[in-house]
Amino acid sequence: MREILLPLKGKQTLLQIGLCALIFVGMAVPFKVMVLVEGLTEVRPVNAVPVVMGLLLGPAGAWGCAIGNLIADLFGTFSKASFLGFWGNFIAAYLPYKLWHTLKNGEKPNVKSGLNLFLYLGISALSSLVVAIFLTCGLDVWLKMWLPNLFPIIFYNFYNNLGFPLALGLPILIVLTSDAHNVQPVLPPAKTPGQLTRARLSLAVLVLTGLAIAWLLSQGLPMTSFWLTALLGAAFLVSLVTLLLV
């Protein structure tokens, strides 16, 4: 928790948050007219931002994306769901940061090898899945809003959830981490062996429960009306929070 809150206390990190939020708003607002689901989602090239900002700036990038999304919602799509959007975009940036350093402990984020490129793809896909589940189930549990086809729209929209992080985010990350620019990413505090084990165990549970929930949601089963989905949802949430906080 201290790592998450630390950027809110430093001048340089506050500037990073502000810059990230400004970039997010600048990329999100022009596409507000390209709506997929009224009041919930639209075509979003800005989805390329969270993965890159998370990998490079860590928690500061996550706060910037969350605040940027909230500001962007003020341009015509602000609603109760914006609260979910705030935390969804925080997770979309912070989770890649935690995933990278859980799997590549001590190595700076980069895609200079085939293995690291594959890892970037996997991190982008898993983050997309987690955020889609978070938003879909949050709308069901918190706002009592359920649309049988909402999860497929949020997750399977290729360009939003995986296409933009690949088409836009990947080239940006390659340039910023190249020898010519050599941007120094934020690195987390060193983990003890016990913390690393807990993080990797939480990741395994997150992947397994996420895939199971995704299948159930794709069958049109809401979180609030099926005991198995609720049980899996609890395990999913605990594993996600543990991974983010370790």
N, C-alpha and C positions, 0 to 999 in steps of 0.2 A: 504493500500500500504506500509506503514511503516513496518508493521509486515513481509511482504514478503521480503523486502530489508534488514531488520535488520541482518539476518545471514551472509550477505556479508561483514559486518563491524566488526565482532568479531573473535578473534583468535580461540576460542574453537568451534564456529559454523562453521568456515571455515574448521577446522579439521574434523568435522562431515560431511560436504559436501564432502570433499575429500575421506573419508572412505566409504561413501555411494556410491560415483561414482566408487570407486575401486571395491566394491562388485558387483555393477551392471555390470561393464565391465567383471569381472571374470565369471559371470553367463551368460552373453549374447553372448560373442564372440564364445565360443565353439559350439554354436548351430546355427551359421550363415549358416552352410551348409544345414540345414533343412528348405529349403525355401518353403513358401506357395504361395506367390505372388512375383515374381521377382522384387527386388528393393523396396518392400513395407513392407512385413512382413514374419516372419519365426516362427518356433516353439520356444516359449519363456518361459522357466521356470522362467526367470528373472521377469516375470509379477507378481510373488509373492512378489517382493521387494517393489514396490511403496506403496501398502496399508500398510504394516508393518512399513516401514520407515516414511511414512506420519503420521501415528498414534503416533509413538514414538518420532520423531524428528521434526514434523511440517514443517515449510518452509525450514529448512535446509535439511531435507530429500527430499523435492520436488526438490530443486536445485541440490542435489546430483544425483537423478534419471535422471533429464533432461540432466545434463552434462555427466553422464555416458552413456546415450543412444546416445548422439552425438559422444562421443569417440568411442563407439562400432560400429557406422555406418562407421567410418573410415576404419574398417576392411572388406571392400568389398561392402557395401550397401549405401555409402554416395551419396546423391543427393539433389535436391531442396526439396524433401519431408522430408529430415532430419530436416528442420526448423519446420515442423509440428510435427515431432516426438519429437523434443525437448520440445515443449509446451504441446504436448499430454502426455508425461511422467511426466511433471511438474504437470499437472492437475490430473493425475492418482495417485499421491502421496498427493498433497495438498488438493484435494477435500475430500478424506476420513477424513482427519484431521478436515476440516471445518464442514463436516457432523456430525461427532461424537460430536463435541462441540456445534453444533447447537441443536442437539437432546438430549444430555446428559450434559447440561451446568454445569460445575464445577466438573464433574466426570472424573477421569483418565481412559484412554482406557484400557479395560480388557474384557475377555470373561469368567468371573468367575460365571456368571449366565446364565440361559437359554435365558433371554431377551437380554442380551448383546451379546450372541452368535448369536442370530437371527439378531441383529443390525449389527454385523460384516458381516454376509451374505448379508444383504440388502445393506450395504455400498459398498461392493465389486461388487455386481451386478449393482448398479446404476453408480458407477464410470466406470465400463466397458462399460455401455451403453453410457455415456456421452463422453468418449474418442473415442468410435467407431463413434459416430455422428460427433464429432469434426474433426477426421481424414478424414472420408468419404466426408463430406461437404467441408473441407478445400482443399482437392484434386480437387474437382469440381470447387469451386469458385476461388481459388488462382492459381492452376496449370492447370485449364481447362482440368482436367483428370477425365473421368467418365467411370466406369465399372459397369454395372448393378448388378453384383454379388459381388462387393467389400464389401459393408456393411455386407451382411451375412457372408462373409469370415472373416472379422475383428471381428464382434460381436459374431457370433454363434460358432466360434471355441472354444469349451468348455474348453479345457485344457489351452489355452492361457489366456482367459479372466476371468474365474471363477474357473476352476479346479486347476490351480497353486496357486492362492491366498488361496484356501481351503486346498489343499494337502500339500503345503509347508509353505505358509504364516501363516496359523492358528496355526499349531504346534509351529512355531517359536515365535509367539506372546504369546502363552500360557506359553512357557518356560520363556521368558524374563520378563513377568509380574507376574510370580509365586512368592510365598513367598521366595523361595530359591534364586532368582536373584533380584527380585523387582527393575527392571530398572525404573527409574523415567522419565516418558514421559514429553515432553515439553507441557506446558499449555498456551493457548492464554490469552491475557488481558481480564479481566472481561468485559462482554457486558452489556450495559444498557438495560432496558426492551424494549426500542424502537429499538435498534440494533437487539435484539433477535427476535422481531416480524418481522422486515424486512428480516432477514436471513431465518426465517421459511416460510414466504410468498414467498420469492425467491425460496426456495426449492420446495414448492408446484408447482409453475409455471414451474420449471425445470423438475420435474417428468412428469407433464402433457404434456408439449410440447415435451419432449424427447420421450415419448411413441408414440405420434402422428407422429413425424418425423421418428422414427424407422419404423413405419408401412408404411409410404409413401416411404421411401428409399427401404424397402424390396419389394415394388411393382415395383421397377425400375424407380422411378421418381426422377430425379436429382434436386438438390437445385436450379440451375440456370434456369430451364425451366418451373417451375410450381409456380404460385404466392402464393398459399397456403403454399407450402413448404418454400418459401422465407420469408413469414410473420411469420410462426412458428419459422423459424431459427433465425430471429431477436429477437423474444421474448425469445427463448432458450438462445441466447448469452447474452442478457441483464441480464437475471436471473442468469446465470452462473457467470458472472463478478461481479454482486452484491453480490452473495453468497460468492465468494472468497475474496472480498474486505471488507465486513462488519466485 
